[in-house]
Amino acid sequence: MKKSTFLGLAMAVVALHPLFASAATDSKYPAADFQPSVIYLDKDAAAKDQPQTEPDPKYPASSFTPIVVFVDKQSVDQTQDEFDPKYPAAYFKPKVIYP
């Protein structure tokens, strides 16, 4: 009993002593001053920093900007119905959208 208590205390002292701890041996974290940088192997990729302003003719959808073509006046003028957060589907009104 005394032997196991003494051994447990000795192990606690060794584990908690700053000279034996591995974290105390380093003066600071080795990656604390890490500065990432990009190394380009391809000179063309390094020179191409600016995004293309002209759309590619092979990909016409690359320059797509959404616009509103049709607005239903009836749905715009409609007022908002009551809404109960406890029962969100109570006032559900399905709408059919024709393409």
Phi, psi and omega in degrees: 000311180294326182293317181290326177293315178297318180295320178295317178294320179297319179292324178294320179295317180295319182290325184269349181288130185293336180286334181269342181285139183288333180289334181279345182286327179277136179289325175207166180297130187295334181257020183291332181255026181291127177240106181290146177216155181259129178249117180266128174271332181262121182294327179292323179291327179289326182282343184265073179267330183278137176288156181290135177264332178269136178289146179284127182295336178286336182233082184291336181282355181289338180251026183291130173237122183288137177227155178272121182264321184227134176235125179280113183297326182294319180285333178288318182284347183292140177274159181285131177286170176298152178221124179252118182296339178286328183231077185293336182269002183293327183249026183289130176233108181290146178236138178264126180250118179265131180287000000 
